[in-house]
């Protein structure tokens, strides 16, 4: 392992300060926040501005904002993102923590498609596969994704449609589904109990991209023999953390839950 270069670390610390507040800072503010020598701060700001990572504000002398180079780097990062690959990576990390089956899914019309999956190592576990398509209203990931839609989009997808049942516990009444989706929005996580599989319960949390839009959901699925209210609470927190981690990798800035 090579050593950290102090000057580079300080420059990056300065750039990361611009993620806070209104996105503008002065040299005295940087000096105060980072507790660095004033001369060092001025030299770093001058260097970052010369390389177009920062831009002086002509209307506010002495203040800076992020420059075009940061946008170019962010755009290149976004171009290289692969939701399925990132989802598989995060799903693996979550599964290693809880040793249960973890999925990442996206919404297509009224169905969900699983784009990533990591199995539990338990002998008794959920059997599924990446690429599988299921009715959204029967799954925790689907409920999470439907709950994240604007009301007019949700109405367009479920109004006048028959909600098919996968098990006797599946929600097939549109009004009952709408009530459930309202509860999902309030809780910030979605659950389903034996609605897609009579032997399995799941909990899911939303995955957001750099614009804050919900683009996927991450779920943890557990056989009923290992399910309890306490376990549900633990897994809801873990799913939310995993979804946040995936969101961050997609460029989303998560705040406190």
Phi, psi and omega in degrees: 000128175283165180274155176286140179268115185305318183295320178292318178301317180294320178297318179291324176301319179297312181300320182291338175298332183285355174283349183256165173060218183269006177085010175233148181212153174252166179301314178300324179293318178297317179302315182292316184292322185259354180056047178251158175300143183301318180298318179299316180298314180298319179295318180293317178298318179298318180294315180296323178291321180296331180264008176069020173277337173230157179227126174294143178269112183296329181279348178225081183308135179091355180249154182230158169226169179296144181260182187294333181297323179294322177295318180297319178295316179297321179294319179295319177300315181298323179297329185269357182289143176228107185302318181295316181292316178295321178297319179295320180297311182291320178301321179297318180295319179294316180297324178294332180282318187252346184055042172233169182285132183238134178237153165236131185224156174240164182260133173227108185058247180250014178244161168250148175239125180280121183255350177208147181203137173230128184279154167289156175268357179295150177296322177262114183206167178289137177255119179203188181204147173298141183096347180291145179243133179224156175299129186299323186289349180264359186234157178291320178297319180295317177299319180298316182289319177295320180295338182273353180284148168301152187303319182293327178289320178298313180301319181296331184274332185245344182296125176076005180260148175279128178267101184290146179265137172262332175218176179292344181267355183296143175281120180241354179264122182303321180293321177295322178295316179299319178297319179295320181292326175297318178295323178298316179299322181289322183279329184085356174223159179240149177229157169215136183241104176061027184269336175247341179211124185296349183247009189225143168239154183220157173225142185221155179226157185278146175248128183244152176266191184295340178270354183092358181284138177285119184246347182197177174219147179246131182232158173238125183250136186223132173300147184300335181292343178246012185261141175201169179298320179295317179294323178299316180297318179298315184287329176297318178294319180292320178296319179297319178295316179298317178296321177296318179298318178293321178299317179299320180293340177267003176100005180277140176263106182276146176251184179295141178282000000 
